[in-house]
Amino acid sequence: MTIEAGTKRIISDEEWAERRKLALLCRILGMQNSIGLYGHVSIRMPDSDIVLMTPGAGSRKTRVRTDQIFVFTMDGKILYHPGGDKPMQIPAEWRIHTQIHKDRPDAMCIAHLHARASTLMGIAGKDLEPVYSQGSFTYGGIPTWDDPRMVLDDAAAVELSKKLGKAQACQMRGHGSVVVADHAESCLQYCTFIEENAQYQIDAVALGGHKPFPEELWTKLAAQRRPSRPGTGGSALLWNYWMQFIDEEGIPL
């Protein structure tokens, strides 16, 4: 445990490890070109009101470091604002995270993305439907929040969270999306496969559209892909795959 510079907060080894994991997730989503200039991700510390959040616009998502992670409370108070060599921009839409973390205790990791294919589906008013194996978790529907504006006040954050409900993700039509999960590894999995699924749907249009599978197959696939515990199974494989790219770049964390 250490006392964080500029504050009187004692930082546990667990929190520092989660900050590092969040920086890694941000870098991976940056490498996938799905987080965009304005996107951000968060992790809630277990059994607390502490929310860790990546920087906002202006930061290189593929370069975010562990010491550049914001620390919020779920009421929006900033406990730690990164300084250092390049002061970080506060995420303008931080309320997306604090509100959903309040409403969804199961959502330990939240990503606000600006991924191209899934955003395009929302712009066109097309529903995301599972069309390939890894997209099975989208079965049952991904709700759409029909508002392109930024989430800059409490009322908008509440509306978005209500539209998300118990779903794994929510389209923000003309804006982007929100993806939630119980773990950073699972969040990466959902972020990756939602975008891939959306791109397959778009590409299939040139061939006459996708051919639907029988509905009962999707529930079986979802059960097959459900890990025995968070951060294991396919989500761990995907995380470790992308970690190879992070390691090869060798950029300090």
C-alpha positions as protocol buffer text, in pm:
chain_id: "A"
residue {
  index: 1
  type: MET
  ca { x: 0 y: 0 z: 0 }
}
residue {
  index: 2
  type: THR
  ca { x: 112 y: 356 z: -77 }
}
residue {
  index: 3
  type: ILE
  ca { x: -12 y: 710 z: -16 }
}
residue {
  index: 4
  type: GLU
  ca { x: -95 y: 871 z: -349 }
}
residue {
  index: 5
  type: ALA
  ca { x: 104 y: 1183 z: -434 }
}
residue {
  index: 6
  type: GLY
  ca { x: -104 y: 1499 z: -397 }
}
residue {
  index: 7
  type: THR
  ca { x: -372 y: 1327 z: -187 }
}
residue {
  index: 8
  type: LYS
  ca { x: -406 y: 1163 z: 151 }
}
residue {
  index: 9
  type: ARG
  ca { x: -560 y: 849 z: 4 }
}
residue {
  index: 10
  type: ILE
  ca { x: -398 y: 517 z: 78 }
}
residue {
  index: 11
  type: ILE
  ca { x: -380 y: 316 z: -244 }
}
residue {
  index: 12
  type: SER
  ca { x: -407 y: -59 z: -199 }
}
residue {
  index: 13
  type: ASP
  ca { x: -221 y: -305 z: -416 }
}
residue {
  index: 14
  type: GLU
  ca { x: -562 y: -423 z: -540 }
}
residue {
  index: 15
  type: GLU
  ca { x: -660 y: -74 z: -660 }
}
residue {
  index: 16
  type: TRP
  ca { x: -327 y: -22 z: -831 }
}
residue {
  index: 17
  type: ALA
  ca { x: -367 y: -357 z: -1008 }
}
residue {
  index: 18
  type: GLU
  ca { x: -716 y: -255 z: -1126 }
}
residue {
  index: 19
  type: ARG
  ca { x: -583 y: 78 z: -1253 }
}
residue {
  index: 20
  type: ARG
  ca { x: -322 y: -111 z: -1452 }
}
residue {
  index: 21
  type: LYS
  ca { x: -586 y: -346 z: -1592 }
}
residue {
  index: 22
  type: LEU
  ca { x: -801 y: -49 z: -1691 }
}
residue {
  index: 23
  type: ALA
  ca { x: -508 y: 114 z: -1871 }
}
residue {
  index: 24
  type: LEU
  ca { x: -449 y: -213 z: -2056 }
}
residue {
  index: 25
  type: LEU
  ca { x: -816 y: -239 z: -2157 }
}
residue {
  index: 26
  type: CYS
  ca { x: -808 y: 119 z: -2285 }
}
residue {
  index: 27
  type: ARG
  ca { x: -496 y: 48 z: -2489 }
}
residue {
  index: 28
  type: ILE
  ca { x: -647 y: -264 z: -2643 }
}
residue {
  index: 29
  type: LEU
  ca { x: -970 y: -86 z: -2737 }
}
residue {
  index: 30
  type: GLY
  ca { x: -753 y: 190 z: -2885 }
}
residue {
  index: 31
  type: MET
  ca { x: -565 y: -66 z: -3094 }
}
residue {
  index: 32
  type: GLN
  ca { x: -899 y: -202 z: -3212 }
}
residue {
  index: 33
  type: ASN
  ca { x: -1005 y: 150 z: -3317 }
}
residue {
  index: 34
  type: SER
  ca { x: -1329 y: 110 z: -3123 }
}
residue {
  index: 35
  type: ILE
  ca { x: -1292 y: 361 z: -2838 }
}
residue {
  index: 36
  type: GLY
  ca { x: -1225 y: 665 z: -3057 }
}
residue {
  index: 37
  type: LEU
  ca { x: -1114 y: 1011 z: -2952 }
}
residue {
  index: 38
  type: TYR
  ca { x: -1399 y: 1064 z: -2706 }
}
residue {
  index: 39
  type: GLY
  ca { x: -1448 y: 716 z: -2557 }
}
residue {
  index: 40
  type: HIS
  ca { x: -1353 y: 599 z: -2209 }
}
residue {
  index: 41
  type: VAL
  ca { x: -1374 y: 295 z: -1983 }
}
residue {
  index: 42
  type: SER
  ca { x: -1418 y: 242 z: -1611 }
}
residue {
  index: 43
  type: ILE
  ca { x: -1384 y: -20 z: -1339 }
}
residue {
  index: 44
  type: ARG
  ca { x: -1562 y: -7 z: -1004 }
}
residue {
  index: 45
  type: MET
  ca { x: -1366 y: -126 z: -705 }
}
residue {
  index: 46
  type: PRO
  ca { x: -1550 y: -414 z: -531 }
}
residue {
  index: 47
  type: ASP
  ca { x: -1759 y: -328 z: -224 }
}
residue {
  index: 48
  type: SER
  ca { x: -1695 y: 46 z: -256 }
}
residue {
  index: 49
  type: ASP
  ca { x: -1814 y: 362 z: -428 }
}
residue {
  index: 50
  type: ILE
  ca { x: -1475 y: 409 z: -598 }
}
residue {
  index: 51
  type: VAL
  ca { x: -1483 y: 426 z: -978 }
}
residue {
  index: 52
  type: LEU
  ca { x: -1159 y: 419 z: -1177 }
}
residue {
  index: 53
  type: MET
  ca { x: -1185 y: 594 z: -1515 }
}
residue {
  index: 54
  type: THR
  ca { x: -960 y: 653 z: -1815 }
}
residue {
  index: 55
  type: PRO
  ca { x: -888 y: 1008 z: -1944 }
}
residue {
  index: 56
  type: GLY
  ca { x: -1118 y: 1186 z: -2186 }
}
residue {
  index: 57
  type: ALA
  ca { x: -1063 y: 1350 z: -2523 }
}
residue {
  index: 58
  type: GLY
  ca { x: -712 y: 1442 z: -2627 }
}
residue {
  index: 59
  type: SER
  ca { x: -531 y: 1145 z: -2474 }
}
residue {
  index: 60
  type: ARG
  ca { x: -376 y: 874 z: -2690 }
}
residue {
  index: 61
  type: LYS
  ca { x: -585 y: 572 z: -2597 }
}
residue {
  index: 62
  type: THR
  ca { x: -304 y: 336 z: -2693 }
}
residue {
  index: 63
  type: ARG
  ca { x: -63 y: 515 z: -2459 }
}
residue {
  index: 64
  type: VAL
  ca { x: -264 y: 548 z: -2136 }
}
residue {
  index: 65
  type: ARG
  ca { x: -60 y: 465 z: -1826 }
}
residue {
  index: 66
  type: THR
  ca { x: -154 y: 333 z: -1483 }
}
residue {
  index: 67
  type: ASP
  ca { x: -74 y: 668 z: -1320 }
}
residue {
  index: 68
  type: GLN
  ca { x: -307 y: 850 z: -1563 }
}
residue {
  index: 69
  type: ILE
  ca { x: -627 y: 690 z: -1433 }
}
residue {
  index: 70
  type: PHE
  ca { x: -888 y: 914 z: -1270 }
}
residue {
  index: 71
  type: VAL
  ca { x: -1044 y: 814 z: -939 }
}
residue {
  index: 72
  type: PHE
  ca { x: -1409 y: 915 z: -890 }
}
residue {
  index: 73
  type: THR
  ca { x: -1675 y: 840 z: -635 }
}
residue {
  index: 74
  type: MET
  ca { x: -2013 y: 729 z: -768 }
}
residue {
  index: 75
  type: ASP
  ca { x: -2145 y: 1073 z: -668 }
}
residue {
  index: 76
  type: GLY
  ca { x: -1906 y: 1234 z: -915 }
}
residue {
  index: 77
  type: LYS
  ca { x: -1641 y: 1362 z: -676 }
}
residue {
  index: 78
  type: ILE
  ca { x: -1288 y: 1338 z: -815 }
}
residue {
  index: 79
  type: LEU
  ca { x: -1053 y: 1186 z: -559 }
}
residue {
  index: 80
  type: TYR
  ca { x: -756 y: 1182 z: -792 }
}
residue {
  index: 81
  type: HIS
  ca { x: -691 y: 1392 z: -1103 }
}
residue {
  index: 82
  type: PRO
  ca { x: -379 y: 1275 z: -1292 }
}
residue {
  index: 83
  type: GLY
  ca { x: -112 y: 1538 z: -1340 }
}
residue {
  index: 84
  type: GLY
  ca { x: 242 y: 1444 z: -1432 }
}
residue {
  index: 85
  type: ASP
  ca { x: 408 y: 1526 z: -1762 }
}
residue {
  index: 86
  type: LYS
  ca { x: 79 y: 1579 z: -1951 }
}
residue {
  index: 87
  type: PRO
  ca { x: -227 y: 1663 z: -1739 }
}
residue {
  index: 88
  type: MET
  ca { x: -525 y: 1452 z: -1841 }
}
residue {
  index: 89
  type: GLN
  ca { x: -862 y: 1573 z: -1966 }
}
residue {
  index: 90
  type: ILE
  ca { x: -1160 y: 1482 z: -1743 }
}
residue {
  index: 91
  type: PRO
  ca { x: -1401 y: 1257 z: -1937 }
}
residue {
  index: 92
  type: ALA
  ca { x: -1688 y: 1493 z: -2024 }
}
residue {
  index: 93
  type: GLU
  ca { x: -1938 y: 1206 z: -2005 }
}
residue {
  index: 94
  type: TRP
  ca { x: -1821 y: 1066 z: -1672 }
}
residue {
  index: 95
  type: ARG
  ca { x: -2185 y: 1041 z: -1561 }
}
residue {
  index: 96
  type: ILE
  ca { x: -2235 y: 748 z: -1800 }
}
residue {
  index: 97
  type: HIS
  ca { x: -2013 y: 544 z: -1570 }
}
residue {
  index: 98
  type: THR
  ca { x: -2118 y: 670 z: -1229 }
}
residue {
  index: 99
  type: GLN
  ca { x: -2490 y: 632 z: -1304 }
}
residue {
  index: 100
  type: ILE
  ca { x: -2466 y: 283 z: -1453 }
}
residue {
  index: 101
  type: HIS
  ca { x: -2237 y: 168 z: -1173 }
}
residue {
  index: 102
  type: LYS
  ca { x: -2505 y: 287 z: -929 }
}
residue {
  index: 103
  type: ASP
  ca { x: -2788 y: 115 z: -1114 }
}
residue {
  index: 104
  type: ARG
  ca { x: -2606 y: -205 z: -1209 }
}
residue {
  index: 105
  type: PRO
  ca { x: -2405 y: -354 z: -920 }
}
residue {
  index: 106
  type: ASP
  ca { x: -2316 y: -641 z: -1156 }
}
residue {
  index: 107
  type: ALA
  ca { x: -2153 y: -402 z: -1404 }
}
residue {
  index: 108
  type: MET
  ca { x: -1802 y: -383 z: -1264 }
}
residue {
  index: 109
  type: CYS
  ca { x: -1656 y: -264 z: -1596 }
}
residue {
  index: 110
  type: ILE
  ca { x: -1815 y: -18 z: -1839 }
}
residue {
  index: 111
  type: ALA
  ca { x: -1697 y: 97 z: -2183 }
}
residue {
  index: 112
  type: HIS
  ca { x: -1828 y: 393 z: -2380 }
}
residue {
  index: 113
  type: LEU
  ca { x: -1726 y: 328 z: -2740 }
}
residue {
  index: 114
  type: HIS
  ca { x: -1735 y: 504 z: -3076 }
}
residue {
  index: 115
  type: ALA
  ca { x: -1680 y: 191 z: -3285 }
}
residue {
  index: 116
  type: ARG
  ca { x: -1758 y: 239 z: -3654 }
}
residue {
  index: 117
  type: ALA
  ca { x: -1965 y: -66 z: -3755 }
}
residue {
  index: 118
  type: SER
  ca { x: -2192 y: -77 z: -3451 }
}
residue {
  index: 119
  type: THR
  ca { x: -2238 y: 300 z: -3459 }
}
residue {
  index: 120
  type: LEU
  ca { x: -2332 y: 276 z: -3827 }
}
residue {
  index: 121
  type: MET
  ca { x: -2595 y: 15 z: -3743 }
}
residue {
  index: 122
  type: GLY
  ca { x: -2747 y: 259 z: -3494 }
}
residue {
  index: 123
  type: ILE
  ca { x: -2739 y: 546 z: -3743 }
}
residue {
  index: 124
  type: ALA
  ca { x: -2926 y: 331 z: -3993 }
}
residue {
  index: 125
  type: GLY
  ca { x: -3178 y: 226 z: -3729 }
}
residue {
  index: 126
  type: LYS
  ca { x: -3085 y: -140 z: -3770 }
}
residue {
  index: 127
  type: ASP
  ca { x: -3101 y: -381 z: -3480 }
}
residue {
  index: 128
  type: LEU
  ca { x: -2791 y: -575 z: -3382 }
}
residue {
  index: 129
  type: GLU
  ca { x: -2874 y: -943 z: -3426 }
}
residue {
  index: 130
  type: PRO
  ca { x: -2643 y: -1239 z: -3366 }
}
residue {
  index: 131
  type: VAL
  ca { x: -2507 y: -1362 z: -3699 }
}
residue {
  index: 132
  type: TYR
  ca { x: -2197 y: -1557 z: -3591 }
}
residue {
  index: 133
  type: SER
  ca { x: -2091 y: -1771 z: -3300 }
}
residue {
  index: 134
  type: GLN
  ca { x: -1920 y: -1508 z: -3082 }
}
residue {
  index: 135
  type: GLY
  ca { x: -2215 y: -1275 z: -3126 }
}
residue {
  index: 136
  type: SER
  ca { x: -2451 y: -1512 z: -2946 }
}
residue {
  index: 137
  type: PHE
  ca { x: -2472 y: -1292 z: -2635 }
}
residue {
  index: 138
  type: THR
  ca { x: -2657 y: -1026 z: -2839 }
}
residue {
  index: 139
  type: TYR
  ca { x: -2950 y: -1264 z: -2876 }
}
residue {
  index: 140
  type: GLY
  ca { x: -3258 y: -1112 z: -2719 }
}
residue {
  index: 141
  type: GLY
  ca { x: -3174 y: -765 z: -2842 }
}
residue {
  index: 142
  type: ILE
  ca { x: -2952 y: -468 z: -2773 }
}
residue {
  index: 143
  type: PRO
  ca { x: -3162 y: -163 z: -2681 }
}
residue {
  index: 144
  type: THR
  ca { x: -3115 y: 171 z: -2856 }
}
residue {
  index: 145
  type: TRP
  ca { x: -3109 y: 509 z: -2686 }
}
residue {
  index: 146
  type: ASP
  ca { x: -3245 y: 736 z: -2956 }
}
residue {
  index: 147
  type: ASP
  ca { x: -3047 y: 1048 z: -2868 }
}
residue {
  index: 148
  type: PRO
  ca { x: -2719 y: 1157 z: -3031 }
}
residue {
  index: 149
  type: ARG
  ca { x: -2631 y: 1417 z: -2769 }
}
residue {
  index: 150
  type: MET
  ca { x: -2348 y: 1390 z: -2521 }
}
residue {
  index: 151
  type: VAL
  ca { x: -2435 y: 1272 z: -2171 }
}
residue {
  index: 152
  type: LEU
  ca { x: -2350 y: 1589 z: -1980 }
}
residue {
  index: 153
  type: ASP
  ca { x: -2610 y: 1599 z: -1703 }
}
residue {
  index: 154
  type: ASP
  ca { x: -2771 y: 1369 z: -1449 }
}
residue {
  index: 155
  type: ALA
  ca { x: -3104 y: 1348 z: -1635 }
}
residue {
  index: 156
  type: ALA
  ca { x: -2940 y: 1219 z: -1954 }
}
residue {
  index: 157
  type: ALA
  ca { x: -2732 y: 968 z: -1757 }
}
residue {
  index: 158
  type: VAL
  ca { x: -3044 y: 835 z: -1585 }
}
residue {
  index: 159
  type: GLU
  ca { x: -3226 y: 802 z: -1919 }
}
residue {
  index: 160
  type: LEU
  ca { x: -2937 y: 614 z: -2077 }
}
residue {
  index: 161
  type: SER
  ca { x: -2903 y: 381 z: -1779 }
}
residue {
  index: 162
  type: LYS
  ca { x: -3276 y: 307 z: -1787 }
}
residue {
  index: 163
  type: LYS
  ca { x: -3260 y: 229 z: -2158 }
}
residue {
  index: 164
  type: LEU
  ca { x: -2966 y: -7 z: -2098 }
}
residue {
  index: 165
  type: GLY
  ca { x: -3166 y: -185 z: -1827 }
}
residue {
  index: 166
  type: LYS
  ca { x: -3033 y: -536 z: -1770 }
}
residue {
  index: 167
  type: ALA
  ca { x: -2883 y: -569 z: -2118 }
}
residue {
  index: 168
  type: GLN
  ca { x: -2515 y: -625 z: -2193 }
}
residue {
  index: 169
  type: ALA
  ca { x: -2495 y: -319 z: -2415 }
}
residue {
  index: 170
  type: CYS
  ca { x: -2692 y: -21 z: -2544 }
}
residue {
  index: 171
  type: GLN
  ca { x: -2669 y: 154 z: -2878 }
}
residue {
  index: 172
  type: MET
  ca { x: -2652 y: 534 z: -2859 }
}
residue {
  index: 173
  type: ARG
  ca { x: -2793 y: 619 z: -3201 }
}
residue {
  index: 174
  type: GLY
  ca { x: -2578 y: 868 z: -3388 }
}
residue {
  index: 175
  type: HIS
  ca { x: -2324 y: 866 z: -3107 }
}
residue {
  index: 176
  type: GLY
  ca { x: -2174 y: 529 z: -3010 }
}
residue {
  index: 177
  type: SER
  ca { x: -2250 y: 260 z: -2756 }
}
residue {
  index: 178
  type: VAL
  ca { x: -2217 y: 149 z: -2395 }
}
residue {
  index: 179
  type: VAL
  ca { x: -2100 y: -200 z: -2306 }
}
residue {
  index: 180
  type: VAL
  ca { x: -2106 y: -345 z: -1953 }
}
residue {
  index: 181
  type: ALA
  ca { x: -1962 y: -657 z: -1797 }
}
residue {
  index: 182
  type: ASP
  ca { x: -1872 y: -816 z: -1466 }
}
residue {
  index: 183
  type: HIS
  ca { x: -1500 y: -806 z: -1538 }
}
residue {
  index: 184
  type: ALA
  ca { x: -1251 y: -622 z: -1761 }
}
residue {
  index: 185
  type: GLU
  ca { x: -1176 y: -938 z: -1959 }
}
residue {
  index: 186
  type: SER
  ca { x: -1545 y: -998 z: -2023 }
}
residue {
  index: 187
  type: CYS
  ca { x: -1594 y: -634 z: -2119 }
}
residue {
  index: 188
  type: LEU
  ca { x: -1321 y: -665 z: -2381 }
}
residue {
  index: 189
  type: GLN
  ca { x: -1492 y: -976 z: -2514 }
}
residue {
  index: 190
  type: TYR
  ca { x: -1829 y: -802 z: -2551 }
}
residue {
  index: 191
  type: CYS
  ca { x: -1676 y: -487 z: -2702 }
}
residue {
  index: 192
  type: THR
  ca { x: -1483 y: -693 z: -2957 }
}
residue {
  index: 193
  type: PHE
  ca { x: -1765 y: -924 z: -3059 }
}
residue {
  index: 194
  type: ILE
  ca { x: -2037 y: -657 z: -3080 }
}
residue {
  index: 195
  type: GLU
  ca { x: -1826 y: -470 z: -3333 }
}
residue {
  index: 196
  type: GLU
  ca { x: -1736 y: -786 z: -3528 }
}
residue {
  index: 197
  type: ASN
  ca { x: -2099 y: -895 z: -3532 }
}
residue {
  index: 198
  type: ALA
  ca { x: -2209 y: -551 z: -3659 }
}
residue {
  index: 199
  type: GLN
  ca { x: -1948 y: -560 z: -3936 }
}
residue {
  index: 200
  type: TYR
  ca { x: -2060 y: -908 z: -4045 }
}
residue {
  index: 201
  type: GLN
  ca { x: -2421 y: -786 z: -4058 }
}
residue {
  index: 202
  type: ILE
  ca { x: -2322 y: -491 z: -4276 }
}
residue {
  index: 203
  type: ASP
  ca { x: -2105 y: -702 z: -4507 }
}
residue {
  index: 204
  type: ALA
  ca { x: -2378 y: -965 z: -4546 }
}
residue {
  index: 205
  type: VAL
  ca { x: -2614 y: -707 z: -4699 }
}
residue {
  index: 206
  type: ALA
  ca { x: -2414 y: -721 z: -5024 }
}
residue {
  index: 207
  type: LEU
  ca { x: -2494 y: -1094 z: -5039 }
}
residue {
  index: 208
  type: GLY
  ca { x: -2863 y: -1049 z: -4972 }
}
residue {
  index: 209
  type: GLY
  ca { x: -2850 y: -1028 z: -4594 }
}
residue {
  index: 210
  type: HIS
  ca { x: -2771 y: -1279 z: -4320 }
}
residue {
  index: 211
  type: LYS
  ca { x: -2950 y: -1613 z: -4296 }
}
residue {
  index: 212
  type: PRO
  ca { x: -3096 y: -1646 z: -3943 }
}
residue {
  index: 213
  type: PHE
  ca { x: -3018 y: -1948 z: -3726 }
}
residue {
  index: 214
  type: PRO
  ca { x: -3290 y: -2126 z: -3528 }
}
residue {
  index: 215
  type: GLU
  ca { x: -3355 y: -1930 z: -3208 }
}
residue {
  index: 216
  type: GLU
  ca { x: -3285 y: -2223 z: -2975 }
}
residue {
  index: 217
  type: LEU
  ca { x: -2924 y: -2235 z: -3096 }
}
residue {
  index: 218
  type: TRP
  ca { x: -2847 y: -1892 z: -2952 }
}
residue {
  index: 219
  type: THR
  ca { x: -2944 y: -1983 z: -2597 }
}
residue {
  index: 220
  type: LYS
  ca { x: -2735 y: -2299 z: -2623 }
}
residue {
  index: 221
  type: LEU
  ca { x: -2438 y: -2102 z: -2757 }
}
residue {
  index: 222
  type: ALA
  ca { x: -2468 y: -1841 z: -2482 }
}
residue {
  index: 223
  type: ALA
  ca { x: -2463 y: -2116 z: -2220 }
}
residue {
  index: 224
  type: GLN
  ca { x: -2167 y: -2281 z: -2391 }
}
residue {
  index: 225
  type: ARG
  ca { x: -1966 y: -1959 z: -2387 }
}
residue {
  index: 226
  type: ARG
  ca { x: -2055 y: -1855 z: -2030 }
}
residue {
  index: 227
  type: PRO
  ca { x: -1735 y: -1880 z: -1820 }
}
residue {
  index: 228
  type: SER
  ca { x: -1733 y: -2072 z: -1493 }
}
residue {
  index: 229
  type: ARG
  ca { x: -1607 y: -1755 z: -1323 }
}
residue {
  index: 230
  type: PRO
  ca { x: -1533 y: -1397 z: -1440 }
}
residue {
  index: 231
  type: GLY
  ca { x: -1220 y: -1345 z: -1647 }
}
residue {
  index: 232
  type: THR
  ca { x: -1180 y: -1708 z: -1752 }
}
residue {
  index: 233
  type: GLY
  ca { x: -1257 y: -1914 z: -2062 }
}
residue {
  index: 234
  type: GLY
  ca { x: -1286 y: -1731 z: -2393 }
}
residue {
  index: 235
  type: SER
  ca { x: -1254 y: -1388 z: -2232 }
}
residue {
  index: 236
  type: ALA
  ca { x: -916 y: -1484 z: -2087 }
}
residue {
  index: 237
  type: LEU
  ca { x: -802 y: -1618 z: -2424 }
}
residue {
  index: 238
  type: LEU
  ca { x: -895 y: -1294 z: -2598 }
}
residue {
  index: 239
  type: TRP
  ca { x: -730 y: -1084 z: -2327 }
}
residue {
  index: 240
  type: ASN
  ca { x: -407 y: -1284 z: -2346 }
}
residue {
  index: 241
  type: TYR
  ca { x: -412 y: -1260 z: -2726 }
}
residue {
  index: 242
  type: TRP
  ca { x: -419 y: -881 z: -2715 }
}
residue {
  index: 243
  type: MET
  ca { x: -164 y: -871 z: -2434 }
}
residue {
  index: 244
  type: GLN
  ca { x: 88 y: -1007 z: -2681 }
}
residue {
  index: 245
  type: PHE
  ca { x: 47 y: -690 z: -2890 }
}
residue {
  index: 246
  type: ILE
  ca { x: 81 y: -474 z: -2578 }
}
residue {
  index: 247
  type: ASP
  ca { x: 400 y: -656 z: -2479 }
}
residue {
  index: 248
  type: GLU
  ca { x: 544 y: -626 z: -2830 }
}
residue {
  index: 249
  type: GLU
  ca { x: 493 y: -248 z: -2828 }
}
residue {
  index: 250
  type: GLY
  ca { x: 685 y: -220 z: -2502 }
}
residue {
  index: 251
  type: ILE
  ca { x: 531 y: 113 z: -2401 }
}
residue {
  index: 252
  type: PRO
  ca { x: 567 y: 168 z: -2024 }
}
residue {
  index: 253
  type: LEU
  ca { x: 252 y: 114 z: -1821 }
}
